[in-house]
């Protein structure tokens, strides 16, 4: 066999990534193409660095949008619509009666077994504002905002477990690997602040959602579009501060040197993720100045702290609501708040629908009301879409656990109907769309899907959900998959 000449120095410089990249053009292209399909030619990076742009630069929308930014408040664990917004006096009459078999046959529940009893509303309701929307006693502050929001009473899903349902709400699919809605938005529109991430995530309640950080991941989109988790206590972002002995000038020289290597790599291999690395290094450097300033609530006046109920230095939903206002004030495109602890099964006091649930409502009521008021008084609400909801609803029947002596009341997961609300960003004020039956089990009109909600959010930002696509594994993907219809009835 003839000797094949090769350059030993050239072989030393071949990395694993380089090997896989080059192999894709050879005999292994068919197999490797599946794994490298995210680098589809229709999504490919520019052919030279001179034509490459920052992936987070502002991009034109499909049509003029009424909202420029989004604040999405997700109550992880799924709050009960029957104790907050969906008033059902007939359900109270059925309290403690055995559930009719017709409500159980052919249905899937997370924990209900046998024949449970019906559970009447564990709250008092009143009609609020000129709109006459029913809001329970659990949200006395928010009750004053009845004429500012649009309620969606007939939202449904097909996922009855927390993790897949949360993924479905935020990525359009119950399976891992799809981009989150915040990632789609920043991919489609970019960001208007060059010094802050376009997609920021804030968590409260002591834990992350059941689906983990995938609910703010970028999936198959370039990783520059994933959510950046910030903290409301301690350093806002881990490792934001320079280590001892490293000053800002030295950090700048280091990043410049690293990015010069990245630029050479991009020119040689045209790898689109290289642009992501360059953008992220430069963003991280700018964030060291911008993030500590915007994430500091200590400088806010006392009346603002009173309005929100904030405590500087503490991780809380209230602090996160104030931070959300500060972030959108700085033109951050998508701010996602996750508040954990809404899984009201009644297994103990903290999860009881008549005890722990009330406490969770107290934690959010004042702050989310303050957020709407604060945005409005600053002229930000018109161009900021605020969305509130969980991943599914709660059953009209009581969850029947094996422990018959358990004194706590709880509701199981319910996919047929739950309530969400939207405000600002071109949404009608004082509107209720959708209605459930007399016990809150099925929607009887205004039924909308999770994909419909996603399509509506994108629409308010000026994006057609059918046109916002990314080619991956040989076909175009979109947030709403092959479904979704804009809920035009709630659009002003």
N, C-alpha and C positions, 0 to 999 in steps of 0.2 A: 504493500500500500504506500502510495507516494506521501512524502511529508508535506503537511500543510503549513505554510509560513504564518506566523502570528506575532503580534506585538505584545510582549509580556506586560509592558507598562499600561497598554490600553486595557488589558484584561483586569488589571488591578483596580481600574477606575469603574468597572461595571458593577453597579449595585443590583440588589434583588429587584428593585423597581425597574431599573434599566433592562435587566434580563427579561422580565415579564413583558415589558413594553415592546422590545424587539421581537420576542417570540410570537407576539400577536400577528406579525406580518408573515410568519412562516407556517410550518405544518400545523402548529398548535392553534392557529387563528380561530378555527371553528369552535374549539372548546373554550379558549380564553375569551372569545368574543362575548360570551354570556356574562363573564365576570367584569369585563371592561366596557360593557355596553353603555355605562353611564357617560362614557366619553364619546358618545355618538357624534357624528360629524355635524349634526344640526345644533349641538350644544358645544361644539369644540371651541377651544380658545383661539384667539387670533394667531395668524401664521408668524407674526413677529412682534416683538415687545413694543415696537413703536406704535402699533395700532391697538395694543392692549390698554384697557381702561380699568379703573378701580371698580370691582363688581358691585360695590355698594353705592356708586354714584346714582343720583336721582334719575329715574327713567319715566318716559311718558306713559300715562294710563291709556286704556283702550278708548275711553270717553271721559268727559269731565265728571269727576267724582264729587259727591257732597261732603265726604269725609277725607281728611288727610292722614288720620292716625286712628288707632284702635286701642282701647283698654278693655281687656277681657277678664272678667272676674269669674273664676271657676271654683265652685264649692265642691271639692273632692269628697266623694262618699255619697253624694246625691241627696239634697235636702227634700223634705216632704212638701209637695205642692199643696197637700190637703191641710196643712197647718200654716200655710203662708198666703196663698193667692187663690186657690180653687175652693170656694165656699160651697159646701154640700150639706144643707140642712136635712135632706132625706137620709143621708148616711148616719146622721146622729140618731134618727129614729130606729135604725137597724143595729145600733150598738149592742154588742154581746150576743146577737143572734148568729146562728150557724150560717156560714157562707153557702150560697146556692151552688150546687155542683156545676152548673153551667159556666160559672166564672173560673172553674178550676180545670175542667176537662180539656185536654189537648194543650194546656199551657205549661210553660217551663218557669219555675221559680228557683231562686237561689237556696232557700231554706224551708219554705212551706211544705209540710207533709200532712197527709190526712185531710181533715176538714177543720179549717180554722174558723174563728169567730170574726164577725165584722167589727171594725173599730171606728167609732165616731170621731169627728174632729176634736183634737185636743187643744183647741184655741177658740177664742171668740173673734168674730169678724164684724167689721163695719164697712159701709161704703164710704169711700174717701174722694174728696175733691169734686170738681164739676163733672168729671168723667164717671163718677160713681163706681169706680173699681173697688172690688172687695179686697181688703188687705187686713191681715190678722193683727191681734194685739201684740204679737211677738215682734213687730217692726213698727213701733210708734213713731220713730223719726222718719223712716222711709215712707210712711203713710202720707206725709206731707208732699211727697213727690209724685203722687198718683197721676197728676196732670202733665207730668214731664216725660213719661215713659210709654212704650208700647209693650203690652203683654202678649206673649204667644202661649195660649192655653192648651194647644193640641199637638205639641212636639212629641214625636215618637222615635224609637230606635229599635234595632233588632239584637242588641247585645245586653244580656242581663247580669253579667259579671263586671266588676269595677274596671279592671285593667283593660280588657278589650273595648268596653264601652267608652272609657276615657280616650283610648287611642282613636276610636271611631269619631268621637266628637272633635278631636283636635287634628287628626291626620286624614280623615275620610275613609279609614280602613281599620278593622279590628286587629290587624296583624302588624307586627313590627316591620320597620323598613321604609315607611312612607314619610314624606316631609310633613311637618306640622304646619298649621295655618299661618303662624307667624313667619315661618320660613318661606312659604309660598308668597306671602305679601312682600317681604323684603326682596325676594327673587324678582317679583314682578315690578316693584316700584323703586327699589333701592332705598336709600336713606337721605334725609335732608340735613343731617348733622354729621360732619366729617370726623368729629371727635368722640362720638358715643356710638355704641352698637345700635343697629337698626331695630333689633329685637331683644328686649330685656325681660327677664323672668324674675319674679319675686314670690317667695313661698312663706306660708305661715301655718300655724297649727301643729308644729313640731315634727312633721314628716312630709316627705314628698308624695305625690299621688301614687296610687297603686301601680300604675303603668310606668313609673319611674321617669327618668329624664327623657325618655323617648317621646313624651308628649310635647317637648319643645325641641326635638332633634331635627336635623335637616334631611334625614333619610338619604335618598340618592341625589339630592341637590348638592352642589358644592358646600363644604362645611362652613364657609364664611356666613352662610345664611342661618345657621342654627342659633337658638336663643342663648343669650349670655345670662347666667344666673347671678344675681347680685344679692347681697345680704344687707339687712337693715340694722345689723349690729356688727361691731368689729370692722375689719377691712371689707369694703363693699364687694370686692372680687379677690379671691385667694391669690396670693403671690403678686398682688398689685404693687406692693412696696419693694424697693430695691434692697438687695441684701447689704449687709454692713460692708463698707469699703467700696461700694459701687455708686458713683454719683450719676446725675442725669447725662452729663456730657459723655461719660464712658459708655453708658447704656446706648446713647445715640450712635456712637461709633461702632459698637457691637452689632446693633441692628442693621446699620448700613452695610457692614461687612457680610453679615448673613444674607441679606437681601441681594447683594451683588452676586453671591454664589447662586442664589435662587434664580436670578435673572439669566445667568449663564446656563443653568439647567433648563430654563424655559426655552431659551433660544435653540438649544440642542435637541430637546425632546418634545417641546410643545405640549407639555402636560398641563391641563387646565387647573389641577390642584396646586400647581406652583404659584399661580396668580393668587389663589386663596391664601397660601402661606405668606406671600409678600404683603398682601393686604392686612392679614391678621397681625403680623409683627409690627407694622406701622400703626395700626389701630391700637394695639396694646401700649405702644409708646405714648400716643396721644391721650389714651384713657388714664394714664397715671396722673395727669393734671385735671382732666375734665370730670372723671367719675367721682373722686372724693368730694369735689365741690357740689355736684348736683345731688349726690346721695347724702348730703349733710342736712338734717332737718333742724339742727340746733339754732340756725339763724332765722328760722321762721318766727314771726311775731306770736305773742301769747294767744291772741284771739284765734289764730289758725290752729294752734294746739288744742284749744278749748273746743273748736268746731269739730275736729276729727277725733278728739280723745286720744291724742298721741302721747307717747312717753319716749323721748330721745334715748337712744342706746338700748332699746328693747326690741326684740323681734316680735312683731305683731301685725295683724291685718290692718289696724288703723295706721301704723307707720307706713305700711306698704301702699295704702291708698294715697297718703300724702306724697310719697315718693313717685307714685304713678303720675300725679298731677305735675310734679316737678320735671319728670322725664318728658311728658308730652309737651310741656312748656318749652323744652329744648329740642322739639321736633323729632323725638324718637318715634319711629313709625309704628311699632307694635309693642305694647306692654301687657304682659300676661301675669295675672295674680292667681296663685293656687292657694286655697285655704283648706287644709285637711281637717277631718273630724266630723263629717256629716253622715256617717253610716249608722242610721238610727234603728238598729235591730232590737233594742230593748234587753240586751243580755246583761247589762249592768246600768248603774245610775247615769254614767257618762253617755251611754248610747240610748237612753230611754227617750221616747218621743215626747214625753210629758215633763222631763227634767233636763237631761243633757242637751236636748234640742233647743230648749229655751235659752240655755246658757250660750250656745253657739250663735243664736240669733242676736243676743245682746252684744256679742263680740263684733258683729259686722254692721248692725243697724245704723249706728251713729256715723261710722266711718264711710260707708258707701253712700249715705245721704250727703255727707259733707263733700265727698268727691264730686257729686253732681252739682251741688250748690257752688262749690269753689270754681269748677270749670265754667259754669254759667256766668258767674260774676266777673271772670277774667276774659270773657268772650271766646273761650276755647271750646265750649260744648257744641257749637254749631259745626265745627270741623273735626270733632272727636267723637267717634262712635264708641259708646260704652255698652258692653254685652255682659249679661249675668245669667248663670245657670249651672246645673250639674250634669252628670252623664246619663241619668235616667230619672224616673220618678219613684213613688212609693205606693204600695198597694192599699186599697180601701179595707182590706182585711188585716187582722192582727197576725203577726208571725207567731206560730205555736211551737215553741221550743220544747225539748224533752222534759225540762224541769218545770213541772206543773205548779211548783210553789214560787216560781219567779214572779215578783210583784211588779216588774217593770214592763211597760208597754213599748212595742216596736212594730215597725212596718217592714215588709220585705221589698226587694227590688221590683220595679214595675216598668216595663218597656212600652206599654201601650199609650201612655200619655204623661207628660210632665210640662211644667211651666218654665219659660225663660222670659227675660225682658231685655229690651234695647232702648237706648236713649241717645239723643244728640245725633250728629252726623247725617242729617237728612231724614231722620225717622219721625213719624207722626207723634204728636204729643197727646196724651190722654186716650190712647187707643187700646182696645182689647180685641185680638183676633183669635178665633177658635173657641170652642166650647166642648166640655165633656158631658157625659151622661149624668144622671142624677146622683150617682155615687162616685163619680170621678174615675171610672174604669176605662171607658173608650171615648175617643173624640167623636162628636156627632156632627161637627162642622169645623172648618178651618184647620184640618189635619195637615201638619207639615213635618218633613223629615229632617234629620240632622244635616243631610246634604243641602236641603233647602235653606237652612240657617246659614251654612257656609257660603252658598251662592249669594245670599243677601248681603253678607258682610263684604264679600269681594265687590259686589255691585256698588255698594256705597263708597268704596274706594276708587271706583271708576274702572273696575276690571270685569271683563266677561269671563265667568267661570269656565266656559267651554273653550275659550281661547288661551287661557293661562295654562300652558302645557309644558312638559319637559320630556324629551325622548329618552327612554331608558328600556333596556332589554328588548329593543326592536319595535317599540310602539310608544305613542305619546301618552303620558300619564297626566292626570289633573287631580286637584284636591277633591272634587266631587265625583270622581270616577266616571261612571256613565249615567249619572243621575243628577238631581238638583234642579230646582226651579226657584227663581227669585220671588220672594214673598212681597209682591207689589202692593198688597193691601195695607202694609204698614209704612210704606215710603211716602214721605210728604211731597 
